[in-house]
Amino acid sequence: ALVKQNAESLAWIRRGTECAICQTPPVERIETLVPYINPWLTLSRMLEARARQARQAGRPEAAAEDVRTALRFGCLVQDNAACLINYLVGLAIYSSAAEAAQEVARDPATSPEALAGLADTLRETGRFERGLRLALQAEYRMGCHVVDDLRHQQGPEALADLFGTDVGSWLRMLGRMQRSNAFFKPNQTKRLLGEFYRRVIADIPKIHADLPPEKAAEEPVRRSSFLKPNAIGRLLL
């Protein structure tokens, strides 16, 4: 019943996968809503459910077409990611569709033509670097907006929320530090963010064995954490 109710939407998804890009509203701030991601996931599951139904009904070619649509759908979402969550959702759709493709490929009833079509779609969609690069660039822009907001907000409560600290007895100290050029340097913080994301983006093509070792987990925020130059910017990074 759910598949039948979503038939029109699934038709639109198939038509959408014939487009060159997946364009969504820009995501510039952490607060920006992305209300389309849950419907995307629901529609991808509907496509896979319909493919499973078709395969069980002895129509493997129809199943293969729905799986190919789901693969293109996930690829378009991640390849044009407006932010990191879009990228991850696109990967989730693609990965789930790839598992469905394996089920179709293992079905003895699937024709060589349908298998060739699946193979073509897998070759066409196996790119994941561009979307991650776009997502990380969006994360940098969002980080810069956080720096700007923090610079103009009055009072230390925003800092306490941001760093998960208990303001308690040192509320006034946080307020003074937020207004201090020594302890909060917005432009320097943006530069540090930019350097960090450039390093991450440069690592995208590498395999795990070629990546630098991961750093130890960050220490909890203490009063001493705020005694270094640009302490607030470094903690934000």
N, C-alpha and C positions, 0 to 999 in steps of 0.2 A: 504493500500500500504506500509506503514511504517513497519507493522508487517511482511509482506512478504519479504521486503528488508532485514530485520534483522533476518530472519529465521535461517541462518547458525550461526550467533553470539549467538542467543538464545540456539541453540543446544550445542554450546561450553560452555555456562554458565551452562546448565543442567549437562553436563559432569564434569565441574569444581566443582559443588556442591557435587559430589561423592567423592571428595578428602578429606583428613583428615585436611588440613590446607589451608589457603590463604596466600601465601608468596609474599610479595612485596619488592622492594628495600628498604634498611634501610633508615630511616629519622633521621639524626643526627644534622641537622642545620635548623634554621628557614627559610633559603633561599632555602632549598631543595624542588624541584618541585614534586608535586604528580598529574601528568597529567591524571591519570587513573580514578579519582573520578567522574568526570562529565560523562564519558562513562558508568561507573557503574550505576549511577543514571538513565541515559537514558535507559540502558538495563533493569533495574528493572521496569521502567514504561512500556517498551515494553512487558515484561512478564505479567504485570497486564492488559494491553490492550488486549493481546491475550486471557487471561483468561476471560475477560469480553465478548469478541466476542464469545468464546466457550460457555459460559453460555447462551448468547442470542440466540445462534444457537441450544440450546437444548443438549449440550454436557457438562454437569456439571462435569463428571469425568475428562475430559481434562482440564477444568478450575481448578479443584482442584490440578491437577498435576503441572500446571504452578504456582499456588500460593504456593505450597509446595516447588518448586524450588526457588521462590523468598524469602521465609522464610529462607531456608538453605543458600542462597546467602548472605543475610544480616547478618545472624548469623556468617558465616565464616569470613566476612569482619571485624566485630566488635570484634570477639573473638581472632583475630590475629592482632590487630591494631598496625601498625608501628608508629602511632602518634595520637594525639587527633582528628585531622580532619578525619582520617580514621575511628576511632571509631564512631564519630558522623554520618558519612555517612552510616556506617553499621547499626547504630540504625535507621536512616531515612528509609533505605531500608526495614528493618525488620518491623518497625511500619506501613509503608504503606502496606506491604504484609499482616500484621495481619488484617488490615481493609478489604482488599480484601478477606481474609479468612472468615471474618464475613459475607460478601455478599454471598459467596458460601454456607456457613452453613445455611443461612436463606432461600436459594432457595429450595422450596419443591421438586424439581426434583433431588436434590443431593441424591445419594444412601447412605445407611448406611455404605457401604464399603469405599466410598469416604470420608465420615465424620470421620470414624475411622482413615483413613490415615492422614487426617488433624490433628486430635488430637494427633497422634503419633509424627508428625513433630513438633507440638507446644511443646510437652513434651521434645523432643530431643534438641530443640534449645533455651530453656528458660534460658540461662546463660549469664550474662552480666558483672560479676565481673572481670574475667580474662582479658578481653579486655581493661577495664578501667585501670586496674593495669599496663598493658603493655604500654598503652598510656601515663600514668602519668610518668612512668619511662623514656620514650622517651622525655617527656617535661623537665625532670630534665637534661638529657644529653644535650638537646638543650640550656638550661639555662647556663650550664657550658661552652659551646662553646661561648655564648654571653659574659660571664665574660672574657674568654681568649682573644676574639677579642677586647674587650674594653681595656684590659690591654695593648695590643700591638699597638693599633691604636694611631696615633699621632694627637694631636689637639683636642679641645673640641667640635667640631661640632658633632661628634658621640654622645656625651652625650646630647647635645641639642636636637638632633633628637630623641634619645631614651626616654627622659623624657618629650618631648613636651615643652621645655622651649624656651624662646626668649633669645638667647645668648647676644645680644645687648652690653651693656656697661660692662658686667662682663664676657666677653669672656676670658680674661687673667686669671681670677680667676678660671674658670672651667678648663683651661689648667693646672694650677699649681696643682689643687686638683686631677686631673686625675693621675698625676705623684707622688702624695704623698701617702706614706705608711699609713699615719694616716687616710686619708679620703677615700682611696680605698684599701681594703684588699681582694684580689681575693680568697685566700684559705678560709678565714672566710666566704666570700660570698657564696662559693660553699657549705660550711658546713650548712649555714643557709638555702640554697635551699634544701639540702638533708633532713634537719629536717622538713621543711615545707611539702615536698612531702611525707615523711614517715607518717606524721600525716594524710594527706589527704588519702593516701592509706589505713591506718588503719581504716578510717571511711567508707570505701566502703561498707562493709556488713551491716552497720547500716541503720535503717529507719530514716526519717527526724526528727521524734520526739526525737530520741536519740542523734542527732547531737548537738554540742555546738552552741550557738547563733551566728549569723553572726555579724561581726564587722562593724562599721560604715564605710561609704565610705571614701576612702583615701582623705586627704587634698591635694589641688593643690601644686605643687612644688614652693617653694619660696626660696629666698636667705638663710633664716634661716634654711631651710631643709638641707643645706650642711655643717652645723656647728657641727654635731655630729660625733663621731668616726665611721669610715667606712660608711660615709654618702652615698657615691655613691652605695655601695653594698646594703645598706638598701633600698634605693630608687629603685634599680633594683629589689629587692625581692618584 
